[in-house]
């Protein structure tokens, strides 16, 4: 994942071609919105398990066939133009997305698909800095998916990742390990 937006602007299909063999065999490919949409179109051709961090509008036809999307409430409303969150999530699903992981910050998170909606409460914490919490949440979802957690377990694990990211200042100090997440979950069980 790139945190310098200039790098995202430079990423192109030719860069993907250099690593196509790895990407084709990957269990999940992470894509950050803001990268050229042609890159996403190409990724969809070589791997069906794309996870998009959907922070800005993408043409609906490009979202068609995307397996996983993660975004927050304000992004869902902004991207769809809907005022009602449920309508926004339904609209994203109607664009062809299979699974949505919605970040609600201190209110928790939601998994949403054509057939299922699951809510998971947030962990009660006193945040120091929320920078990187959404990225930590998405990383938690991806880890959970790769390790075949249930949806409810995935949300709980991702919420723990997001909560832990809020307990220290900045993203470097708050970087997580699997052990830190598991210890956190054990401490609150």
LINRASUL-V130223 format. One record per residue. N is the residue number from 1. RES is the residue in one letter. SS is DSSP state (2 for helix, 1 for strand, 0 for the rest). BURIAL is + if it has 16 or more other C-alpha atoms within 10 Angstrom, else -. D_CENTER is the distance of its C-alpha to the mean C-alpha in Angstrom with 1 decimal. Layout:
n=[N;N]
res=[RES;RES]
ss=[SS;SS]
burial=[BURIAL;BURIAL]
d_center=[D_CENTER;D_CENTER]
This chain:
n=[1;2;3;4;5;6;7;8;9;10;11;12;13;14;15;16;17;18;19;20;21;22;23;24;25;26;27;28;29;30;31;32;33;34;35;36;37;38;39;40;41;42;43;44;45;46;47;48;49;50;51;52;53;54;55;56;57;58;59;60;61;62;63;64;65;66;67;68;69;70;71;72;73;74;75;76;77;78;79;80;81;82;83;84;85;86;87;88;89;90;91;92;93;94;95;96;97;98;99;100;101;102;103;104;105;106;107;108;109;110;111;112;113;114;115;116;117;118;119;120;121;122;123;124;125;126;127;128;129;130;131;132;133;134;135;136;137;138;139;140;141;142;143;144;145;146;147;148;149;150;151;152;153;154;155;156;157;158;159;160;161;162;163;164;165;166;167;168;169;170;171;172;173;174;175;176;177;178;179;180;181;182;183;184;185;186;187;188;189]
res=[X;X;X;X;X;X;X;X;X;X;X;X;X;X;X;X;X;X;X;X;X;X;X;X;X;X;X;X;X;X;X;X;X;X;X;X;X;X;X;X;X;X;X;X;X;X;X;X;X;X;X;X;X;X;X;X;X;X;X;X;X;X;X;X;X;X;X;X;X;X;X;X;X;X;X;X;X;X;X;X;X;X;X;X;X;X;X;X;X;X;X;X;X;X;X;X;X;X;X;X;X;X;X;X;X;X;X;X;X;X;X;X;X;X;X;X;X;X;X;X;X;X;X;X;X;X;X;X;X;X;X;X;X;X;X;X;X;X;X;X;X;X;X;X;X;X;X;X;X;X;X;X;X;X;X;X;X;X;X;X;X;X;X;X;X;X;X;X;X;X;X;X;X;X;X;X;X;X;X;X;X;X;X;X;X;X;X;X;X]
ss=[0;0;0;0;2;2;2;2;2;2;0;0;2;2;2;2;2;2;0;2;2;2;2;2;2;0;0;0;1;1;1;1;0;0;0;0;2;2;2;2;2;2;2;2;2;2;0;0;0;1;1;1;1;0;0;0;0;0;0;2;2;2;2;0;0;0;0;1;1;1;1;1;2;2;2;2;2;2;2;2;0;0;0;0;2;2;2;2;2;2;2;2;2;2;0;0;0;0;1;1;1;1;1;0;2;2;2;0;1;1;1;1;0;0;0;0;1;1;1;1;0;0;0;0;0;0;0;0;0;0;0;0;2;2;2;2;2;2;2;2;2;2;2;2;2;2;0;0;0;0;2;2;2;2;2;2;2;2;2;2;2;2;2;2;2;0;0;0;0;2;2;2;2;0;0;0;0;2;2;2;2;2;2;2;2;2;2;2;0]
burial=[-;-;-;-;-;-;-;+;-;-;-;+;+;-;-;+;-;-;-;+;-;-;+;+;-;-;-;+;+;+;+;+;+;+;+;+;+;-;+;+;+;-;+;+;-;-;+;+;+;+;+;+;+;+;+;-;-;-;-;-;-;+;+;+;+;+;+;+;+;+;+;+;+;-;+;+;+;-;+;+;-;-;-;-;-;-;-;+;+;+;+;+;+;-;+;+;+;+;+;+;+;+;+;+;+;+;-;+;+;+;+;+;+;-;-;-;-;-;+;+;-;+;+;-;-;-;-;-;-;+;+;+;+;+;+;+;+;+;+;+;+;+;+;+;+;-;-;-;-;-;+;-;-;+;+;+;+;+;+;+;+;+;+;+;+;+;+;+;-;+;+;-;-;+;-;+;-;-;-;-;+;-;-;+;-;-;-;-;-]
d_center=[11.7;14.2;14.9;18.1;17.6;20.8;19.5;16.9;19.9;21.8;19.6;21.3;21.9;24.7;22.5;20.5;23.9;24.9;22.2;22.1;23.6;20.9;18.0;20.0;20.3;16.7;15.1;11.6;11.2;8.3;9.1;8.8;10.5;13.9;15.0;17.9;17.1;19.8;17.7;15.1;18.2;19.6;16.6;16.7;20.4;20.1;17.2;16.0;12.9;10.5;6.7;6.2;4.6;7.4;9.5;12.7;14.8;15.0;18.1;17.8;19.5;16.9;14.2;16.7;15.9;12.2;11.3;7.6;5.7;3.3;6.1;9.1;12.5;14.3;12.0;12.4;16.1;16.5;15.0;17.1;20.1;20.4;21.6;20.8;17.2;18.2;19.6;16.5;14.3;17.3;17.6;14.1;15.1;18.5;17.1;16.4;12.8;13.1;10.4;8.4;6.5;8.1;8.5;12.3;13.2;16.6;16.8;14.1;11.4;11.8;11.1;12.8;14.5;18.0;19.7;17.8;16.5;15.9;15.8;15.4;17.3;16.3;18.5;21.4;21.4;23.0;20.6;22.0;19.3;15.9;15.0;11.9;11.0;7.6;7.0;8.7;6.9;3.7;6.9;8.6;6.8;7.5;10.9;11.7;11.3;13.4;15.8;16.2;15.6;16.3;13.7;15.4;15.4;11.7;11.2;14.1;13.0;9.6;11.8;14.2;12.1;11.3;15.0;16.4;14.8;16.8;20.0;21.0;21.5;19.3;16.6;19.3;21.1;18.0;16.7;16.2;17.8;17.5;21.0;20.1;17.4;19.9;22.7;20.9;20.3;23.9;25.3;24.1;24.9]
